[in-house]
Amino acid sequence: MLRLLPTPFRIHAAIAACLLLASGLAQAAGGHHGVDDAELLDEGRCKLESWYERSSSSGRLLHLGAGCRVGAFELGAATEPQRQDGSSTSDHSLAIKWATELAPGLSAGLSASPSWQAHARPRFQGTTAAALLTWEAVENVRLHGNLGRDFVHRGADESRGGVAIDWTPGGGAWQLAAERYRQEGGHFARAGLRWTPTRDWIVDLSRAVRIRGAGESSWTIGLTREFDR
């Protein structure tokens, strides 16, 4: 029904909804951002993605991943070597994501990602699952909401979720994004800039700030290459 309201009212309603949800939620699943969208790669498309993250205490993380659209699902795998306080670890994960269009401009999805840590005992760390929602409130402006949970192996489960808004001025190559999310016991806010010079290349730069709880503020730069199978 909101899509039938005049444009100014739609914009105000979208922003209000985003802020309301952000005050109590946080994070989800996918890319280096904390909040994922309810969208899949196009049919027959795959991607290689990488990003480098540096935290406020000089911790470093490198993400290397790949994914493909397979029928109604997007499947992926990734590895994340990281170094913190003089020690190194490597995490490995698989991912599956499903999404469908509920109505014009409104999509919903589900995602799940089990993870393992090299040289740890036990190696299996747990699984993250999340429900995803994306709404194109007005042309070139999208709202995203996630609600999920970390099912920690031999540990206490944790809730996670968040909300995000992105704007692509004129539908061009640049996109601005902001998100508020919770993950791994911490609450964060992130602002990001995305540049898509061609259909196949994506460059990301973002700053995440810890608001409270566990974790640290960080800078992240990412590069994604999409291609046809």
C-alpha positions in Angstrom: 0.0 0.0 0.0 2.9 2.4 0.6 3.8 2.2 -3.0 0.5 4.0 -3.8 1.4 7.0 -1.6 2.8 10.2 -3.1 6.6 10.2 -3.6 7.5 12.5 -0.6 5.4 10.4 1.8 7.0 7.2 0.5 10.5 8.6 1.1 9.6 9.7 4.6 8.0 6.4 5.4 11.0 4.5 4.1 13.5 6.5 6.2 11.3 6.2 9.3 11.0 2.5 8.9 14.7 2.1 8.5 15.5 4.1 11.6 12.9 2.3 13.7 14.2 -1.1 12.8 17.8 -0.1 13.2 17.3 0.9 16.8 16.8 -2.6 17.8 18.3 -5.0 15.3 21.4 -5.6 13.3 23.4 -7.6 10.6 23.1 -10.6 8.3 24.8 -12.4 5.5 26.8 -11.6 2.4 29.5 -9.4 1.0 31.6 -7.5 3.4 28.5 -5.4 4.4 26.6 -6.5 7.5 23.2 -6.5 5.8 22.5 -8.7 2.7 19.9 -8.1 0.0 17.1 -10.5 -1.0 18.5 -10.8 -4.6 20.5 -13.4 -6.5 23.0 -13.3 -9.3 21.4 -13.3 -12.7 20.9 -16.7 -14.4 24.1 -18.2 -15.7 26.3 -15.7 -13.8 29.2 -16.3 -11.4 31.4 -14.1 -9.3 34.8 -13.9 -7.7 34.9 -11.6 -4.7 37.7 -10.3 -2.4 38.0 -7.7 0.3 40.6 -6.5 2.7 39.6 -5.3 6.2 41.8 -3.4 8.7 40.5 -2.9 12.2 41.2 0.0 14.6 43.7 -2.2 16.5 45.6 -3.1 13.3 43.9 -6.5 12.9 43.8 -7.6 9.3 41.4 -9.9 7.4 41.5 -11.0 3.7 38.4 -12.5 2.2 38.6 -14.6 -1.0 35.3 -16.1 -2.3 33.4 -17.4 -5.3 29.8 -18.0 -6.1 27.4 -19.0 -8.9 23.7 -18.9 -9.6 22.4 -22.5 -9.8 18.7 -22.7 -10.6 16.8 -20.9 -7.9 19.8 -20.7 -5.6 23.1 -18.9 -5.3 25.9 -21.1 -4.0 29.3 -19.9 -2.7 32.4 -20.8 -0.8 35.0 -18.5 0.8 38.2 -18.5 2.9 39.3 -15.7 5.3 42.9 -15.6 6.6 43.1 -13.1 9.4 45.7 -11.8 11.8 45.1 -10.3 15.2 47.4 -9.6 18.2 50.2 -11.5 16.6 48.2 -14.7 16.0 46.8 -16.0 12.7 43.6 -18.0 11.9 41.9 -19.1 8.8 38.1 -19.5 8.5 36.4 -21.3 5.7 32.7 -21.2 4.8 30.0 -22.4 2.4 26.9 -20.4 1.6 23.5 -21.0 0.0 20.9 -18.2 -0.7 17.4 -18.3 -2.1 15.3 -15.3 -3.0 12.0 -14.6 -4.8 10.0 -11.6 -5.9 6.8 -11.2 -3.8 5.5 -8.2 -5.7 7.0 -5.5 -8.0 9.8 -4.0 -6.0 9.6 -6.3 -3.0 11.7 -9.5 -2.6 12.3 -12.0 0.2 14.9 -14.6 0.7 16.7 -17.0 3.1 20.4 -17.7 3.5 22.6 -20.1 5.4 26.3 -20.4 5.9 28.2 -23.1 7.8 31.8 -22.3 8.8 35.0 -24.1 9.9 38.3 -22.8 11.4 41.6 -24.4 10.4 43.7 -25.9 13.2 40.8 -25.4 15.7 39.2 -28.1 17.9 36.5 -28.6 16.9 37.0 -27.2 13.4 33.3 -26.8 12.8 32.3 -23.5 14.3 28.6 -23.3 13.5 26.0 -22.1 11.0 24.5 -18.6 10.4 21.0 -18.5 9.0 19.0 -15.4 8.1 15.7 -14.2 6.6 16.2 -11.4 4.0 13.9 -8.6 2.7 14.5 -6.0 0.0 12.1 -3.2 -0.9 12.6 -0.6 -3.7 10.9 2.2 -1.9 11.3 4.7 -4.8 13.3 4.5 -8.0 17.0 3.8 -7.3 16.4 3.7 -3.5 16.3 0.3 -1.8 15.7 -0.8 1.8 17.0 -4.1 3.2 16.2 -5.9 6.4 17.8 -9.0 7.8 16.9 -11.1 10.9 18.9 -14.2 11.7 20.9 -16.2 14.2 24.3 -17.7 14.7 24.0 -21.3 15.8 27.3 -21.7 17.5 28.8 -25.2 17.8 29.4 -26.0 21.5 28.6 -22.5 22.4 25.8 -20.0 23.1 23.8 -19.0 20.1 23.6 -15.3 19.2 21.0 -13.3 17.4 22.0 -11.1 14.5 20.2 -8.8 12.1 20.1 -5.3 10.7 18.7 -2.7 8.2 20.3 -0.9 5.4 19.5 1.7 2.7 21.2 2.2 -0.6 20.8 4.9 -3.2 22.1 4.8 -6.8 21.9 8.4 -8.1 20.3 8.4 -11.6 20.7 4.6 -11.8 24.4 5.2 -12.7 27.7 3.7 -11.7 27.9 5.0 -8.2 26.0 3.8 -5.1 25.9 5.1 -1.5 24.9 2.8 1.3 24.3 3.1 5.1 23.5 0.3 7.5 23.0 -0.5 11.2 23.5 -4.0 12.3 24.4 -6.5 15.0 26.8 -9.4 14.6 28.9 -11.5 16.9 27.9 -9.6 20.0 28.6 -6.1 18.7 26.4 -3.3 17.4 27.8 -1.4 14.3 27.0 1.3 11.8 28.5 1.4 8.4 28.7 3.8 5.5 29.9 2.7 2.1 30.6 3.8 -1.5 30.3 1.4 -4.5 31.5 2.0 -8.0 30.4 -0.3 -10.8 32.4 0.9 -13.9 31.1 -2.0 -16.0 28.6 -4.8 -15.7 31.4 -7.2 -14.6 33.4 -5.2 -12.1 32.4 -3.8 -8.7 34.7 -1.7 -6.3 33.6 -1.1 -2.7 34.9 1.1 0.1 33.3 1.3 3.5 33.8 2.4 7.1 32.2 0.4 10.0 32.0 2.0 13.4 31.4 -0.1 16.6 28.6 1.5 18.6 28.7 -0.9 21.6 29.5 -4.5 22.5 32.1 -6.8 21.0 34.2 -6.1 18.0 36.1 -3.1 16.5 35.7 -0.3 14.0 37.3 -1.0 10.6 37.9 0.1 7.1 37.2 -2.3 4.2 38.0 -2.2 0.5 36.6 -4.8 -1.9 36.8 -5.9 -5.5 34.2 -8.2 -7.2 34.4 -9.7 -10.7 31.2 -11.1 -12.2 31.1 -13.2 -15.4 29.0 -15.6 -17.5 29.5 -19.3 -17.0 
